[in-house]
Amino acid sequence: MLKRVGLAAQYLVLPILLVAIWKIADVVGWIQPYTMPPPEDVVMTGVEFVEDGTLWEHTKASVIRVSYGFAIALVLALTLGIVIGLSRTAERLTGAILQTVQPIPPIAWIPLAILWFGIGEGSKLYIIAIGAFFPILINTIEGIKNIDPKFLELAKVYETSRWRVIARVILPGALPFIMAGVRLGLSMAWICVVAAELIAAQAGIGYMLMDGRSLSRPDMVILGMLIIGVIGKALDDLLRKLAKKAIRWQ
């Protein structure tokens, strides 16, 4: 029990130290409230937004968008990644276009997203999905290509069907890479939701950040940033636990 408390305390040391430095800088006048508010202002804004439901409204909107956009990216990336990983022909056919499109940052797609999907939810989901797509795709392909050929040869010896090989050998073997890609993809989805909510959104954490900037309220901006960070960490911790259970054999 004491060991667990000690480990938990280690995680809290640096955040507490940073908040203390932040408060000291405010007290001695190193920072100005209109550019960097004191910690208690951010806390009071958080309490105010919780009480009037504003924080829940913005958080729910962003979580729903990230969930849908990430789910679209996950299905498409896993499907395409498995096909490319198993087929050299598919790799040659898609290699040039994927390598060209991959370096384009998701925010650069905003003008086209508006032209293609309008200013509704479709354009926002597109930006989130394209941001999460490539980390999952690349890791899926690499995971399949890094499977020990001996396992595939053994499956051929026993004349195992192709679908059974995919389900019992290829996917379990590539799972560590796939889970790493899923974690990266989810992180990218949260990064992209801020950019996505710049497109005529009426709710969302990204919208709250922009609203705080337009109202010259850095407390709202910092609160929104903290919410994104906390939710992102919680989801990453959940995926890490799922990954440990899924690849316990490793």
Sequence and secondary structure as in RCSB ss.txt:
>XXXX:A:sequence
MLKRVGLAAQYLVLPILLVAIWKIADVVGWIQPYTMPPPEDVVMTGVEFVEDGTLWEHTKASVIRVSYGFAIALV
LALTLGIVIGLSRTAERLTGAILQTVQPIPPIAWIPLAILWFGIGEGSKLYIIAIGAFFPILINTIEGIKNIDPK
FLELAKVYETSRWRVIARVILPGALPFIMAGVRLGLSMAWICVVAAELIAAQAGIGYMLMDGRSLSRPDMVILGM
LIIGVIGKALDDLLRKLAKKAIRWQ
>XXXX:A:secstr
 HHHHHHHHHHHHHHHHHHHHHHHHHHTTSS TTTS  HHHHHHHHHHHHHHTHHHHHHHHHHHHHHHHHHHHHH
HHHHHHHHHHH HHHHHHHHHHHHHHTTS GGGGHHHHHHHHTTSHHHHHHHHHHHHHHHHHHHHHHHHHTS HH
HHHHHHHTT  HHHHIIIIIHHHHHHHHHHHHHHHHHHHHHHHHHHTTTT SSSHHHHHHHHHHTT HHHHHHHH
HHHHHHHHHHHHHHHHHHHHHTTT 
